[in-house]
Amino acid sequence: EMSKVFSEQGDSWISFYRYKHINGSYRHVFDRAHVLYEKRKPIRMIGAMQDVNDRIKTLEEVKRLSIVASKTDSSVLILDKDSRIEWVNDSFTRLSGYGLQEVIGKRPFEFLYGPETDSFLEGKIIERAKLLHPFTEEILNYAKDGRKYWIRVTITPIFNDNGEHDKFIAIQSDVTEQ
């Protein structure tokens, strides 16, 4: 890469790579430099190397978790701190009939609850979520086509690095047959 920059008289170089740290571990880095030429020959590179190892590790973990969430048979919903949907997996779509684009920004009770949904239980779920502790409930939901189904939902609050409430993860299992 660098030789191509020199041969083409490029003035900048950017690269991601791993290097061996003094402690023996390998670290991911983002490296960039500006090339100075004199009489068409490179004489100096001025640049900076940035350790991006933690960022890369986080992205790898997110990728692994997204594979798990997308491949599980349980419905998975990621909700913001106001309980508005940010993401749902394919299992949610198969169970409810609603795709991500139809539900993004909505609260689950706005479209999943129906005439036979226990309104007391609906309120109880909302109040328990405010306590910011994980909990599990069973409730009657309605699919897009009007079909009724029972779910066991586990709702877990997620906190950011500063300890502030940031999201909820809701995992639903279809328990209609039970």
N, C-alpha and C positions, 0 to 999 in steps of 0.2 A: 504494500500500500504506500509506504513512504517513498520507495524508489519511483513509483508512478507520479507522485506529487513532484519530486525533483525533476524527473524527465520531462514532465509537462509544464514545468516552471509554475506550479501551483503555489498559492501563497498561504494555504492553510491545510492542516491535517487533523483528522478526527478519527478516533478508534475506541472501541470497547474491547477489552481483553482481560485475561486473568494473569496475575503475576504471583510469584512465590514471595511471601512475606518473610521477614527476618526470623519470625517464630516458627517457620516451616509450613504454615497454612497458606492456602491459595486465596487471593482476594480478587473480586471483580473491580475493574477500574474504568473510568471514562477519561480518556486522554485527548487533549487538543493542543494544537500549537500553530503559531504563525511563523512562516519561513521567510527569512531575510536573504536576499541575493545580492551579490556584488559581481558585476561582469558576467551575469547569467549563471553564476555558481552559488549554490547554497552555502552561506557562511555561518548562519546562526538560526536556531529555533528558539522561540520564546513561547512558553506554554505552561500548562497546568495539568496535573493529574488529580482526579477526584475519586476517592474511594466510594464506590456505589454498591458495595457488597451487601449491606443491609437492605437496600432497595431491591436488588436482584433477588435476594432470599425471600423477601416479602412477596414479590411478584410470582416466584415459583410456588410459594405456599398458597397464594390466591388461586393460581392455576389448578393446583391439586384439589383444593376445596371446591372449586367450581365444577370440576369433573365429578366429585362425589355428589354435590347438590344436583347436578343435571342428570345423573344416572340412577339416583335412588328412586325406589317406588313410592316413598313418602312425598307429599306435597311440601315444598319449601317456599316460604315467602320471606323476603327481606323488606322490612318496613322502616320508614324514618322514625324519628322520635315522636312524631305526631300520629303515628300508626298509618301513614299513607304508604301504599305499596311502591317500592322501588324496583323490585324484581320478583319474578316467580319462575319456578322450573317447569319443565314439560309435564311432570306428574300432576302438578296443580291444574294445568290446562286440560289434561285427559280427564281428571276427576270432575272439575267444575264446568268445563266447556269454555272458559274464558281464557283468552290469550293475554300475554303481557301488555300489548298495546291497548287493549280494552280496559285494563285495570290499573295501569300505572297512574299514580297520584290519587287513587281512591282508597278509602278505608274498607276493609273486608265486609263490615256490617252493612255498608251501603248497597251491596249487590248480592251477598251470599245469604242473608237472612230473609225469612219469609213469614207468612201468616202463622205457621205452627212453631216458629222458633221461639223459645222461651225468652220473653223480654226481660224477665228478672235475671236470667243467666247472661243475657247480652250485657246488661248493666254491670253484673258482677265481673265479667271479663274486663270491661273497660276500667273498673275500679281497681282490680287486681294488677292490671298493667301499670297503673299509676304508682304502685308501691315499688316498682323496679326490682322485683324478685321473680325468678323463674316460677312458672306454675303450669298446671295441666288441667284442662276442662274437656267435657264432651258437650257438643252442641249440634243441633239440627241445622244443616245448610241446604240451600237450593242451588242446583246447577243451572246453567244458562237455559237449558231446555225445560226447566220447571221440575225436573226430577229431584226428589228429596233424598238426602243421604246424611248419615251421622258421621261426625269426625271426632277424633280425640286430638286436641291441639295442645302442643307444648309451646309456650311463649317464653322466650328468654331475652332479657334486655342485654344490649351490647354497649360497652363503655369505651370511649376513646382513650388515648394514652394519658390524658389529663384527668381521667376518672369521671368525665362528664358523660351522661347518658346520650347516646348517639343514634342507636337503632334498636329494632327488635328483630329477632329471628323467630318465625312461627313454623313449626313442623307439624303437619297434619297427617293423620292416618285415618283411612276409611274404616269405620267400625260398624257399618250398617248391618252386616250379617250377625254381628255379636248382639 
